[in-house]
Amino acid sequence: MKALNLSPLKKLEIILEGAHKDFATDLLDRAGVQGYTIVGNLSGKGSHGIYEGHVMFNEDDVLIMIIVAVPEDLVAPILEGFAPFFDKHTGVVFVSDIQVSRLVKFQGERPSPNH
């Protein structure tokens, strides 16, 4: 049996209000992220109290989580991009070490620093 080859990456779990999804995904796209997963309707308890995961009026009124796997050199620029946002808005970013199969899915052309 052939074993999967694993490669190290960093996982970012970005939790924020659904109303800011476009801001977050645009920032990730401009940073050169190859893809991400968005999980909606989060429930939980945080510093601002309990969050209910059901949609009351629209998806902007709930918390979402954007999960992304990136090379280590992309972590600092992404966090720098989110820093001013989190000074004014609710949310958090978790960063952890992970191992992924199919590294090719996470690599690609990155935009030049001037874009």
Helices and strands as residue ranges (DSSP letters): E 7-17, G 18-20, H 21-31, E 37-39, E 44-46, E 49-51, G 59-61, E 63-70, H 72-88, E 91-100, G 103-106
